[in-house]
Amino acid sequence: MSYQPYVSHEVFPGHISEARQRQLAAYDFTVTDVTGDDLVWVLSKAVAGTAYTALRYVRDKFGQEAAQELARQFGYEGGQSIFGTYRARLGLEPGEPLTAEQFAEFQDYAHAMMGVDAAYSFSDYDDEKAWVSRKRCFFGGSSPFTNAPSDLEDICAYADLGFVSAYKELQPTLRWENTHNMANQVTTNASSGAICASIFWMGSRGTA
């Protein structure tokens, strides 16, 4: 095993001080002083904000279950795209499994491209499994570090179900256990909250 997962969010751009965040939110800045980190931070938040605008609209117009299914679809289409792209990079045949090392690397690649909050996701692996913990959430959650509006915090867990269903389509031997979920422990059968943490077995061990 040779891949070394990253261990700090600081290797990625977009992490600015809370004071600078307040300045940007209030338009209290000089246009010519805007930095790349400023833009990464703002756009990272805007993507999640747009998703929640759509989820609230669907919930209010069509009901809670419709919003949950939309969140699941967000996750499913994202999972198909990122996992399919990584598998193509490795030249894998349909259904061919990744190693635990490769799956941990895939998780790091995915989170590196999802903005400032996803960069607080950390992976590791051994011979048979990979695991991931999220201290902040790109999409939602109910911890202090969330992008979710308070009335929509429990919906993001359905995005997790969508991601995993896409992964399983592309790698049928994959098994997933969500040990912690900061948003909705019931939906994902997690045993605890506070953070999100998952274990992915490459073979038959684990839960569906």
matplotlib code that plots the C-alpha trace (Angstrom):
import matplotlib.pyplot as plt

x = [0.0, 1.5, -1.3, -1.1, -4.5, -4.4, -4.8, -5.5, -8.0, -5.3, -3.9, -6.9, -7.9, -10.8, -10.3, -10.6, -11.1, -14.6, -13.9, -13.3, -16.4, -18.5, -16.9, -17.7, -21.3, -21.8, -20.0, -17.6, -14.6, -12.7, -13.4, -9.7, -8.7, -10.9, -8.7, -8.9, -9.6, -12.4, -14.0, -13.6, -15.3, -18.2, -18.8, -18.6, -21.4, -23.4, -23.6, -25.0, -27.4, -28.7, -29.4, -31.3, -33.4, -34.5, -35.1, -37.3, -39.3, -40.0, -40.8, -43.2, -44.9, -44.9, -44.1, -41.3, -41.0, -40.5, -37.7, -36.1, -36.2, -34.7, -31.8, -31.3, -31.2, -28.6, -26.5, -27.1, -26.1, -23.1, -22.0, -22.4, -20.3, -17.4, -17.1, -17.5, -14.8, -12.4, -13.0, -12.4, -9.1, -8.0, -9.2, -11.5, -14.1, -17.8, -18.3, -14.6, -13.9, -11.4, -9.0, -9.5, -6.5, -8.0, -11.4, -9.7, -7.9, -11.2, -12.8, -10.0, -10.3, -14.0, -13.9, -11.0, -13.3, -16.4, -15.4, -14.3, -16.5, -15.9, -12.2, -12.8, -13.5, -10.7, -10.2, -8.0, -7.9, -6.5, -6.4, -10.1, -11.9, -11.8, -13.3, -14.3, -15.2, -16.6, -16.2, -18.1, -20.7, -20.8, -24.5, -26.1, -26.0, -27.1, -23.8, -22.5, -20.6, -23.4, -24.7, -28.3, -31.0, -32.5, -35.8, -34.0, -31.2, -32.6, -32.9, -29.2, -29.0, -30.9, -28.1, -25.8, -28.2, -28.0, -24.3, -24.0, -26.6, -24.5, -21.3, -23.0, -24.2, -20.7, -19.1, -21.7, -19.4, -19.2, -20.8, -21.4, -22.0, -22.8, -21.6, -22.2, -24.6, -24.8, -28.2, -30.4, -29.3, -32.6, -32.4, -28.9, -29.1, -26.2, -25.5, -24.4, -24.4, -21.9, -20.0, -20.6, -18.5, -18.7, -17.0, -16.8, -15.9, -14.6, -15.9, -18.9, -18.5, -20.6, -24.1, -26.2]
y = [0.0, 3.3, 6.0, 8.4, 10.1, 13.8, 14.7, 18.4, 20.6, 23.3, 21.6, 23.0, 26.5, 28.6, 28.6, 32.1, 33.7, 34.3, 38.0, 37.7, 35.6, 38.4, 41.0, 39.1, 38.4, 42.1, 43.3, 45.0, 44.7, 46.2, 44.4, 44.5, 42.8, 39.7, 36.6, 33.1, 31.8, 34.3, 33.0, 29.4, 30.0, 32.0, 29.5, 26.5, 28.0, 29.0, 25.5, 24.1, 27.1, 26.5, 22.8, 23.8, 26.4, 23.5, 21.2, 23.7, 24.5, 20.8, 20.2, 23.1, 22.3, 18.5, 17.3, 16.0, 12.7, 14.4, 16.5, 13.4, 11.7, 14.8, 14.8, 11.1, 11.9, 14.6, 12.0, 9.3, 11.5, 12.9, 9.4, 8.1, 11.0, 11.0, 7.3, 6.5, 9.1, 7.7, 4.2, 5.3, 6.9, 3.5, 1.7, -0.6, -2.8, -2.5, -4.1, -4.7, -3.8, -1.2, -2.1, -0.4, 1.8, 2.9, 3.6, 5.8, 7.7, 8.1, 9.6, 12.1, 13.0, 13.5, 15.6, 17.7, 19.0, 19.7, 22.9, 24.2, 22.1, 18.8, 19.3, 18.4, 14.8, 12.4, 8.8, 5.9, 2.1, -1.3, -4.5, -5.1, -1.8, 2.0, 4.5, 8.1, 10.7, 14.1, 16.9, 19.4, 18.8, 20.2, 19.4, 19.5, 17.9, 19.1, 19.7, 23.3, 22.9, 22.7, 24.3, 23.1, 25.5, 24.4, 23.3, 21.0, 19.5, 15.9, 15.7, 15.5, 11.9, 10.9, 12.2, 9.7, 6.9, 8.2, 8.3, 4.8, 3.4, 4.7, 3.3, -0.1, -0.1, 0.4, -1.9, -4.5, -6.1, -2.9, -3.0, 0.2, 0.9, 4.4, 4.4, 8.1, 10.6, 14.2, 14.7, 11.7, 8.6, 6.7, 7.1, 5.6, 3.2, 5.0, 4.4, 7.9, 11.5, 14.4, 13.6, 11.5, 8.4, 5.4, 2.2, 0.6, -3.1, -4.0, -7.6, -9.2, -8.2, -5.4, -4.2, -3.4]
z = [0.0, -1.1, -1.2, 1.7, 2.4, 3.3, 6.9, 6.9, 5.1, 4.8, 1.7, -0.3, -1.2, 0.0, 3.8, 5.0, 8.4, 9.9, 9.8, 6.0, 5.6, 7.2, 5.0, 1.9, 3.0, 3.7, 0.4, 2.7, 0.5, -2.4, -5.7, -6.7, -3.4, -4.0, -3.8, -5.2, -1.7, -1.4, -4.6, -3.7, -0.3, -1.8, -4.7, -2.3, -0.2, -3.2, -4.6, -1.3, -1.1, -4.6, -3.7, -0.6, -2.5, -4.8, -1.9, 0.0, -3.1, -3.8, -0.1, 0.1, -3.3, -3.3, 0.2, 2.4, 0.6, -2.7, -1.3, 0.2, -3.2, -4.8, -2.3, -3.1, -6.8, -6.2, -4.5, -7.0, -10.0, -8.2, -7.2, -10.8, -12.1, -9.6, -9.1, -12.8, -13.7, -11.1, -12.3, -15.9, -14.8, -13.5, -16.6, -14.7, -16.4, -15.4, -12.0, -11.4, -7.8, -6.5, -3.8, -0.4, -1.1, -4.4, -2.8, -0.1, -2.8, -4.8, -1.7, -1.4, -5.0, -4.8, -1.6, -2.9, -5.7, -3.6, -1.9, 1.5, 3.7, 1.9, 2.5, 6.2, 5.0, 5.8, 4.6, 5.4, 4.6, 5.4, 3.4, 3.2, 3.8, 3.5, 5.9, 5.7, 8.4, 7.7, 10.3, 8.1, 5.5, 2.0, 1.7, 5.1, 8.5, 12.0, 13.7, 14.1, 10.8, 8.3, 5.2, 5.8, 6.9, 10.2, 8.6, 6.1, 8.2, 8.1, 4.3, 3.4, 4.8, 1.7, -0.5, 1.3, 0.3, -3.3, -3.4, -2.1, -4.4, -7.3, -6.0, -5.6, -9.2, -10.4, -7.9, -6.8, -4.2, -2.2, 1.3, 3.3, 7.0, 8.1, 11.7, 12.4, 10.7, 11.8, 10.1, 10.4, 12.1, 11.5, 7.7, 7.4, 10.3, 12.0, 15.7, 16.6, 15.5, 15.9, 12.7, 9.6, 9.3, 7.0, 6.4, 2.9, 2.6, -0.8, -0.6, 1.0, 4.7, 6.2, 5.8, 2.7]

ax = plt.figure().add_subplot(projection="3d")
ax.plot(x, y, z, "-o")
ax.set_aspect("equal")
plt.show()
